[in-house]
């Protein structure tokens, strides 16, 4: 049995904004996961955690990583 599922999104901040506007609870806000990935967790149906993942090229993003 899995404790969560993960999906990729193009823009993590925008995805969190849309989820929040639609009443979805945020378990953990956006944070750097690796030097080329950010993630956050929201509450899905039946209280299953959904991990949202955004990947990027650290050389082109301006993101400094964890």
C-alpha positions in Angstrom: 0.0 0.0 0.0 1.3 3.5 -0.9 1.0 6.4 1.5 0.7 8.9 -1.4 0.7 9.4 -5.1 2.8 11.9 -7.1 2.0 13.9 -10.2 4.1 16.4 -12.2 2.9 19.9 -12.8 4.2 22.6 -15.1 4.0 25.4 -12.5 3.9 24.3 -8.8 3.0 27.8 -7.5 0.1 28.1 -9.9 -1.1 24.6 -9.1 -1.1 25.4 -5.4 -3.0 28.6 -6.0 -5.7 26.8 -8.0 -6.0 24.0 -5.4 -6.2 26.6 -2.6 -8.9 28.6 -4.4 -10.9 25.5 -4.7 -10.8 24.5 -1.1 -8.1 21.8 -1.2 -6.1 21.5 2.0 -2.3 22.0 1.6 -0.3 19.5 3.7 3.1 20.9 2.9 3.9 24.0 0.9 6.3 24.3 -2.0 9.9 23.6 -1.2 13.0 22.5 -3.1 13.5 18.8 -3.2 16.6 18.6 -5.3 18.6 21.1 -7.3 16.2 20.5 -10.2 12.9 19.7 -8.5 10.4 21.3 -6.2 7.4 19.6 -4.5 4.4 20.2 -2.3 1.7 17.9 -0.8 -2.1 18.4 -0.9 -5.0 16.4 0.5 -6.7 14.3 -2.2 -9.9 12.3 -2.2 -10.3 9.9 0.7 -7.5 11.8 2.5 -4.8 10.4 0.2 -1.8 12.7 0.1 -1.0 13.9 -3.4 2.6 15.0 -4.1 2.9 17.7 -6.8 6.3 17.8 -8.5 7.8 20.5 -10.7 11.0 19.8 -12.5 13.3 22.5 -14.0 16.7 23.0 -15.4 18.7 24.6 -12.6 21.0 26.3 -15.1 18.1 28.2 -16.6 15.7 28.7 -13.7 17.4 31.1 -11.4 16.6 28.6 -8.6 19.5 28.0 -6.3 18.3 24.6 -5.1 18.0 23.3 -1.5 
